Amino acid sequence: MASRRDVLAILSAGGLGSTTFCRAFAASWEEGTPVTRQAVEQALWIANAPRSQQQVDHLTEKITQLLEGENKLRIWPLEETTPMAAVFSPHFFADPPKIDRQKQKETIRCGIESSEQIPDWEDESAVASASLAQLGKGLRGGRWSSQQLTRRCLDRLAKYDPLLRCVVTSTERLAMEQAARADEELQRGIDRGPLHGIPWGAKDILSVPGYPTTWGAASYRQTVRSETATVVERMEEAGAVLVAKLSTGTLAWGDQWHEALTRNPWNLEEGSSGSSAGSAAAVAAGLVPVALGSETLGSIVSPAMRCATTGLRPTFGRVSRYGAMTLGWTLDKIGPFARHVEDCAVVLAAIAGADGRDPTVVDRPFASPVHLPVQGMKIGVDGGKLSESELSAIEILERAGAERVPLEFPPCEVLEELLVALDSESASMHDSLYRSVEEDKLLGKWGPTFHGAQWIKAVHYIRSLRARVPVIQQTEKAMREVDVLIGLSSLVRTNLTGHPSLVVAFGGGEQAQHPQPKTVVLSARFFAEDRLIAAGMQLQQAAPPTPNLPSLAP
């Protein structure tokens, strides 16, 4: 049944009387009992808002209908994977791109044909920091098997997890089965591509049958979900080997989950940031070659920067979210973490495209960025003071023939206010948990947001969605003036509009106590991940990340 808090919110949102009347009625009404004419009259008297007998009857009937409707809707069963009927498609509001049909036929085959040197198997650090191209070449050249590579990742995860707290659930049994199948297929001449036989990790919001998918919440610690996330299916179809479910902050906020804090492998005194905390930490530490994370408002970008690794947040609508925990239907994106920029291209090629389950996803071409020239690229700079990392990145790209040009977004005074979508959607998705727990700590950092979201009016939420349209159009128009935008100033904007971003680890930082590579954030127009990756590859080729791996001692 509805609570007094529900009654107050319903009456206020429905415009039924003054604030005083709403509060008076909520205070005098006994929870779980029918709404009576006497209770309405008493509240009207307290509010000094006289009504005729007919008006009192109508008001009593209306309040009753609202409460009954709220209760019916709340208990009506909805699957966790049920999407919104109103589909958010930001790319619809941008100019349609010119599609090169020939590029659609290209296939990314990094990791099979490669001139890179195969690392020495006995050098564990060299193998841990190797690219997919190197790992794939060693696998196909008989230097090691998928089972050997998988066992090494499982052992490293077990060895370093007590320090990093990045593993929620080991999927060892499944991993060894998948690795054995990968080896057997290669022996028979079946090659699924550059991810064939490669270990990977999944953020623990991605459903894998047979294993808990906890969403970082203590309340779901033992919850096994029946569906298989589309991205998990596609990684398996590509021959990849799932070795672990990696940590996420509670309900995908922060790096604190259950009773653990995921650590930054470069500096164990601090958290890895979130909410793709475990994915970023595990990749940065060389525990897995690649991992999948997700972002609603910084959850790929932030931990990639903190852990000094590479992370790609694709265009909204590029990758299906089916089987992943929902936080915001109009904001969630899934993308890869990797040590090497080109490896993000390999993973994106495997997971992108419509699946008939997530209605926001469209099929758009993604051609190999390996041979896309940086020379002639326009690098946009959005005013303000540039960081040392951003200045270094610009210099490297300019030396490669790119052109630095100013880029200015039209001002938007209500940008932060548009995040009401996140408050509304997250509170709606997790309403059952919110109403079932007695302590806010079980909600992680979401308690205040969920409390406040109970007071957001539907008209306010819908107006915020409409207000995003001109922001999307203006942002895409500005982005089309450049190939790549450099800098982090647009994080809120690009998450609201759905534009892609890439964090690149490159060069060496100046931190004396905790040395780690620099990072820079690149963004681009809709579906221009190939330009981001081409620019990122240039940065890493000119200035490889230094040090190569963090120093970890079990």
C-alpha positions in Angstrom: 0.0 0.0 0.0 1.0 3.6 -0.5 2.7 5.4 2.4 2.2 8.9 3.7 5.2 10.0 1.7 3.6 8.5 -1.5 0.4 10.3 -0.7 2.1 13.7 -0.3 4.1 13.2 -3.5 1.0 12.1 -5.5 -1.1 15.0 -4.3 1.6 17.5 -4.9 2.5 16.2 -8.4 -1.2 16.0 -9.3 -1.8 19.6 -8.3 -4.5 18.5 -5.9 -4.8 21.4 -3.5 -2.2 23.6 -1.8 0.9 22.5 -0.1 -0.8 22.9 3.3 -3.7 20.7 2.2 -1.4 18.0 0.9 0.6 17.9 4.1 -2.4 18.0 6.3 -4.0 15.1 4.5 -0.9 13.0 4.5 -0.4 13.6 8.2 -4.0 12.8 9.1 -4.5 9.8 6.8 -3.9 6.4 8.3 -1.8 4.3 6.1 -3.5 1.2 4.6 -7.0 2.6 5.0 -9.4 3.9 2.4 -9.6 7.6 1.7 -12.7 9.0 3.4 -14.7 12.1 2.8 -14.2 13.0 6.4 -10.3 12.9 6.1 -10.5 15.2 3.0 -12.8 17.7 4.7 -10.5 17.8 7.8 -7.4 18.5 5.6 -9.3 21.2 3.7 -10.3 22.8 7.0 -6.7 22.8 8.3 -5.6 24.3 4.9 -8.3 27.0 5.1 -9.5 25.9 1.7 -13.2 25.5 1.8 -14.9 23.5 -1.0 -18.5 22.7 -1.9 -19.9 19.3 -1.1 -19.6 18.2 -4.7 -16.0 19.4 -4.9 -15.2 17.4 -1.7 -16.7 14.3 -3.3 -14.8 14.8 -6.5 -11.5 15.3 -4.6 -12.1 12.2 -2.5 -12.7 10.2 -5.6 -9.7 11.6 -7.4 -7.3 10.9 -4.5 -8.6 7.4 -4.2 -8.1 6.8 -7.9 -4.5 8.2 -7.8 -3.6 6.0 -4.8 -5.1 2.9 -6.3 -3.4 3.6 -9.7 -0.1 4.2 -8.1 -0.3 0.9 -6.1 -1.5 -1.1 -9.1 1.3 0.2 -11.3 3.9 -0.4 -8.6 3.0 -4.1 -8.1 2.5 -4.8 -11.8 5.3 -7.2 -12.7 8.0 -5.8 -15.0 11.2 -7.7 -16.0 14.5 -6.1 -15.3 15.2 -6.1 -19.0 12.0 -4.4 -20.1 13.0 -1.2 -21.9 11.2 2.1 -22.0 8.6 2.3 -24.8 9.8 5.9 -25.5 13.1 5.2 -27.2 15.9 7.8 -26.9 17.7 8.1 -30.2 20.0 11.2 -30.1 21.5 10.5 -33.5 18.1 11.0 -35.1 18.4 14.7 -34.5 21.8 15.0 -36.2 22.5 15.3 -39.9 22.7 11.9 -41.5 26.3 10.9 -42.2 27.7 10.1 -45.6 28.3 6.3 -45.6 31.1 4.8 -47.6 29.7 1.5 -48.6 33.1 0.0 -49.4 34.2 0.6 -45.8 31.3 -1.3 -44.6 32.8 -4.4 -46.1 36.1 -4.0 -44.3 36.8 -6.4 -41.4 39.0 -5.7 -38.5 41.5 -8.5 -38.3 44.0 -7.0 -35.8 45.7 -9.8 -33.9 45.9 -12.3 -36.8 48.1 -10.6 -39.4 50.7 -8.7 -37.3 54.3 -7.8 -37.5 54.6 -7.3 -33.7 57.1 -9.3 -31.8 55.7 -12.2 -29.7 56.6 -11.8 -26.0 58.6 -14.5 -24.2 56.1 -16.7 -22.3 58.5 -16.9 -19.4 58.3 -13.1 -19.0 55.0 -12.8 -17.2 55.0 -9.0 -17.3 55.6 -8.9 -21.0 52.7 -11.3 -21.6 50.5 -9.4 -19.2 51.1 -6.1 -21.1 50.9 -7.6 -24.6 48.4 -6.4 -27.2 45.7 -8.6 -28.7 47.8 -8.6 -31.9 50.8 -10.1 -29.9 48.6 -12.5 -28.0 46.8 -13.7 -31.1 50.0 -14.2 -33.0 51.5 -16.3 -30.2 48.3 -18.3 -29.9 48.2 -19.1 -33.6 52.0 -19.6 -33.8 51.9 -22.4 -31.1 53.8 -20.4 -28.5 51.0 -21.0 -26.0 47.4 -22.2 -26.0 44.2 -20.5 -24.9 44.1 -22.7 -21.9 47.6 -21.7 -20.8 46.8 -18.0 -21.4 43.5 -18.3 -19.5 45.1 -20.1 -16.6 47.7 -17.4 -16.3 45.0 -14.7 -16.2 43.1 -16.7 -13.5 46.2 -17.1 -11.5 47.1 -13.3 -11.7 43.5 -12.4 -10.8 43.7 -14.7 -7.7 47.2 -13.3 -6.8 46.5 -9.6 -7.0 42.8 -9.4 -6.1 43.5 -9.3 -2.4 45.3 -6.0 -3.1 43.0 -4.5 -5.7 39.6 -6.1 -4.8 38.5 -6.0 -8.4 37.0 -9.5 -8.7 33.4 -10.2 -7.6 33.1 -13.7 -9.0 35.7 -15.9 -10.7 34.2 -17.8 -13.7 37.0 -20.3 -13.7 34.9 -23.3 -14.7 33.3 -21.5 -17.7 36.6 -20.0 -18.6 38.5 -23.3 -18.9 35.6 -24.8 -20.9 35.7 -21.9 -23.3 39.5 -22.0 -23.6 39.4 -25.7 -24.4 36.9 -25.1 -27.1 38.9 -22.3 -28.5 42.0 -24.5 -28.7 40.1 -27.3 -30.3 38.5 -25.0 -32.9 41.9 -23.6 -33.9 43.3 -27.1 -34.3 40.4 -27.8 -36.7 41.0 -24.6 -38.6 38.1 -22.7 -37.2 39.2 -19.1 -36.4 36.7 -16.7 -35.0 38.9 -13.7 -35.3 41.2 -11.6 -33.2 39.4 -12.3 -29.9 39.5 -16.1 -30.4 41.0 -17.7 -27.2 41.6 -14.3 -25.5 40.6 -13.9 -21.8 38.4 -11.0 -20.8 36.5 -9.7 -17.8 32.9 -8.4 -17.5 31.7 -5.6 -15.3 29.3 -7.1 -12.7 26.2 -5.5 -14.2 26.4 -7.9 -17.2 24.3 -11.0 -16.7 25.9 -14.4 -17.1 23.7 -17.4 -16.4 25.1 -19.7 -13.7 26.9 -16.9 -11.9 25.7 -14.1 -9.6 25.3 -10.7 -11.1 25.2 -8.5 -8.1 25.2 -4.9 -9.5 27.6 -4.1 -6.7 24.7 -4.2 -4.2 24.8 -6.3 -1.0 21.1 -7.0 -1.5 21.8 -8.9 -4.7 25.0 -10.6 -3.6 23.6 -14.1 -4.4 21.3 -13.1 -7.3 21.7 -15.2 -10.4 20.0 -13.8 -13.4 18.6 -16.0 -16.2 19.3 -13.8 -19.3 22.7 -13.6 -21.0 23.8 -10.1 -21.8 24.0 -9.4 -25.6 27.6 -8.2 -25.2 28.5 -11.4 -23.3 27.0 -13.5 -26.1 28.9 -11.6 -28.8 32.2 -11.9 -27.0 31.6 -15.6 -26.7 30.7 -15.8 -30.4 34.0 -14.0 -31.2 35.8 -16.8 -29.3 36.7 -14.8 -26.2 37.1 -16.5 -22.8 35.3 -15.0 -19.8 37.5 -15.3 -16.7 35.8 -13.0 -14.1 32.9 -10.8 -13.1 34.6 -7.5 -12.2 33.6 -5.0 -9.5 31.2 -2.1 -9.9 30.3 0.5 -7.3 26.9 -0.1 -5.7 24.2 0.2 -8.4 26.9 1.5 -10.7 28.2 4.5 -8.7 31.7 4.8 -7.3 34.3 2.1 -6.5 32.7 0.9 -3.2 30.8 -2.4 -3.5 29.5 -4.7 -0.8 32.1 -4.2 1.9 35.1 -3.7 -0.5 36.8 -0.8 -2.1 38.5 -1.4 -5.5 42.0 0.1 -5.6 43.9 2.0 -8.2 46.8 -0.4 -9.1 49.2 2.6 -9.5 48.4 3.9 -6.1 46.9 1.4 -3.6 46.1 4.2 -1.2 43.2 5.4 -3.4 40.2 3.9 -5.0 40.1 3.1 -8.7 37.1 5.5 -9.2 33.9 4.1 -10.7 31.7 2.7 -11.5 33.6 0.4 -13.9 36.1 0.1 -11.1 37.1 -3.5 -11.5 37.3 -3.4 -15.3 39.7 -0.5 -15.3 41.8 -1.8 -12.4 42.1 -5.3 -13.8 43.2 -4.1 -17.3 45.6 -1.5 -15.9 47.3 -4.1 -13.7 47.6 -6.6 -16.6 45.3 -9.2 -15.1 43.1 -9.4 -18.2 43.9 -8.0 -21.7 40.5 -6.4 -22.2 37.3 -5.9 -20.2 33.8 -4.4 -20.6 32.5 -1.6 -18.6 29.6 0.8 -18.8 29.0 4.6 -18.5 26.0 6.6 -17.6 27.9 9.7 -16.4 31.6 9.1 -16.3 31.9 5.4 -15.4 34.3 4.5 -18.2 36.1 7.8 -18.5 36.7 8.4 -14.8 38.2 5.0 -13.8 40.2 4.9 -17.1 41.8 8.2 -16.1 42.4 7.2 -12.5 43.9 3.9 -13.4 45.8 5.3 -16.4 44.5 2.9 -18.9 42.5 3.1 -22.2 38.7 3.1 -22.2 36.2 3.7 -25.0 32.7 5.0 -24.4 30.9 4.4 -27.7 28.1 6.5 -29.3 24.8 6.0 -27.6 22.9 3.4 -29.7 26.1 1.7 -30.9 26.1 -1.3 -28.4 23.1 -3.2 -27.0 22.5 -2.9 -23.2 20.3 -6.0 -23.1 21.1 -8.1 -20.0 23.0 -5.2 -18.4 21.7 -3.4 -15.3 19.8 -0.3 -16.2 20.6 3.0 -14.5 19.3 5.4 -17.1 17.5 4.3 -20.3 18.5 7.5 -22.1 22.1 7.5 -20.8 23.6 4.1 -20.4 26.5 3.0 -22.8 28.7 -0.2 -22.8 32.3 0.0 -23.9 35.7 -1.7 -23.6 38.8 -1.1 -21.5 42.2 -2.2 -23.0 45.9 -1.4 -22.5 46.2 -0.7 -26.3 43.9 1.7 -28.2 43.7 -0.6 -31.2 42.4 -3.4 -29.0 39.3 -1.2 -28.2 38.6 -1.2 -32.0 38.7 -5.0 -32.0 36.2 -5.3 -29.1 33.9 -2.6 -30.4 33.7 -4.4 -33.8 32.7 -7.6 -31.9 29.9 -6.1 -29.7 28.4 -3.3 -31.8 25.1 -3.5 -33.7 21.4 -4.1 -33.2 20.2 -7.3 -31.6 16.4 -6.8 -31.6 16.4 -6.6 -27.8 17.6 -3.0 -27.1 15.4 -0.7 -29.2 17.9 2.2 -29.1 20.6 0.3 -31.0 21.1 0.8 -34.7 23.4 -0.8 -37.2 26.0 1.7 -38.4 29.3 1.0 -40.1 32.5 0.7 -38.1 35.5 0.4 -40.4 39.0 -0.4 -39.3 40.8 2.8 -38.1 44.2 1.2 -38.4 45.0 3.0 -41.7 43.0 6.2 -41.1 45.6 9.1 -41.4 46.1 11.5 -38.6 47.6 14.0 -41.1 45.0 16.6 -42.0 42.8 15.8 -39.0 41.3 18.8 -37.2 41.8 18.7 -33.5 39.2 20.8 -31.7 40.1 22.7 -28.5 37.2 23.9 -26.4 38.7 27.0 -24.7 39.8 27.1 -21.0 43.2 26.2 -19.6 44.7 23.0 -21.0 46.3 20.4 -18.7 49.8 19.2 -19.2 48.5 15.9 -20.7 46.3 17.7 -23.2 49.1 20.0 -24.3 51.3 17.0 -24.8 48.7 15.2 -26.8 48.1 18.2 -29.0 51.8 18.5 -29.7 52.1 14.9 -30.7 49.1 15.1 -33.1 50.3 18.3 -34.6 53.7 16.7 -35.3 51.8 14.0 -37.1 50.2 16.6 -39.4 47.0 17.3 -37.5 45.7 20.9 -37.3 44.6 22.5 -34.0 41.4 24.5 -34.3 39.2 26.3 -31.7 35.9 24.7 -31.0 33.2 26.4 -28.9 29.9 24.9 -27.9 26.9 27.2 -27.6 26.3 28.0 -24.0 23.6 26.0 -22.2 22.7 27.4 -18.8 20.6 24.3 -17.9 23.1 21.6 -18.7 23.3 20.3 -15.1 19.6 20.5 -14.7 19.1 18.1 -17.6 20.5 15.4 -15.4 17.1 15.2 -13.8 16.8 12.3 -16.4 19.4 10.3 -14.5 17.6 10.9 -11.1 14.2 10.0 -12.5 15.2 7.0 -14.5 17.5 5.5 -11.9 14.9 5.9 -9.1 12.3 4.3 -11.3 14.5 1.3 -12.2 15.5 0.6 -8.6 12.2 1.6 -7.0 11.6 -1.9 -5.6 15.0 -2.0 -3.9 14.6 1.5 -2.6 11.3 0.6 -0.9 12.5 -2.7 0.5 15.6 -1.5 2.3 15.6 0.1 5.7 19.1 1.6 5.6 20.4 4.0 3.0 23.8 2.3 3.1 22.4 -0.6 1.2 21.8 1.9 -1.7 25.4 3.0 -1.8 25.6 6.6 -2.8 22.1 6.6 -4.3 20.1 7.2 -1.2 19.8 11.0 -1.4 19.1 10.8 -5.2 16.3 8.2 -4.8 14.8 10.2 -1.9 14.7 13.4 -4.0 13.5 11.7 -7.1 10.2 10.9 -5.5 9.4 14.6 -5.9 10.2 15.0 -9.6 7.1 15.8 -11.6 6.5 13.9 -14.8 6.1 17.2 -16.7 9.5 18.2 -15.5 11.2 15.0 -16.6 9.6 15.1 -20.0 10.5 18.8 -20.5 14.1 17.9 -19.7 14.1 15.2 -22.4 12.7 17.8 -24.9 15.4 20.3 -23.8 18.1 17.8 -24.6 17.2 17.9 -28.3 18.6 21.4 -29.1 21.7 20.5 -27.0 22.2 17.4 -29.1 21.8 19.3 -32.4 24.1 22.1 -31.3 26.7 19.6 -30.0 26.7 17.5 -33.2 26.9 20.6 -35.4 30.0 21.8 -33.5 31.6 18.3 -33.5 31.3 18.1 -37.2 33.7 21.0 -37.6 36.5 18.8 -36.2 37.6 15.2 -36.3 38.5 15.0 -32.6 37.8 17.2 -29.6 40.4 17.1 -26.9 39.7 17.7 -23.2 37.4 16.7 -20.4 35.3 19.8 -20.2 32.4 18.2 -22.1 31.9 15.1 -20.0 28.3 16.0 -18.8 27.4 17.4 -22.2 28.6 14.3 -24.2 26.9 11.9 -21.8 23.6 13.8 -22.2 23.9 13.9 -26.0 25.3 10.4 -26.5 28.6 11.4 -28.3 31.5 9.0 -28.0 34.7 9.5 -26.0 38.0 7.7 -25.6 40.5 7.9 -22.8 44.1 7.3 -23.9 47.0 6.3 -21.7 50.2 7.5 -23.2 53.7 8.8 -22.2 54.9 9.1 -18.6 53.6 11.1 -15.8 55.6 13.3 -13.5 54.4 11.9 -10.2 57.4 11.0 -8.1 55.7 8.9 -5.5 53.3 7.0 -7.8 54.5 7.2 -11.4 52.0 6.3 -14.0 51.2 7.2 -17.6 49.4 10.3 -18.6 45.8 10.2 -19.9 43.8 12.4 -22.2 40.1 12.4 -23.2 39.1 12.6 -26.8 35.5 13.0 -28.1 34.0 13.0 -31.6 30.8 13.3 -33.6 28.2 10.5 -33.6 29.6 7.1 -34.7 33.1 8.5 -35.3 34.9 6.1 -33.0 37.3 5.3 -35.9 38.7 8.8 -35.7 39.1 8.6 -31.9 41.0 5.4 -32.2 43.2 6.6 -35.0 44.2 9.6 -33.0 44.7 7.5 -29.9 46.9 5.0 -31.7 49.1 7.9 -32.8 49.5 9.1 -29.3 50.5 5.6 -28.0 52.9 5.0 -30.9 54.6 8.3 -30.4 54.7 8.1 -26.6 54.1 4.5 -25.3 52.6 4.4 -21.8 55.3 4.5 -19.1 55.7 2.7 -16.8 54.4 -0.4 -18.7 52.8 -2.0 -15.6 52.3 -0.9 -12.0 54.5 -2.4 -9.4 52.3 -4.8 -7.3 53.4 -6.9 -4.4 51.0 -9.5 -3.1 
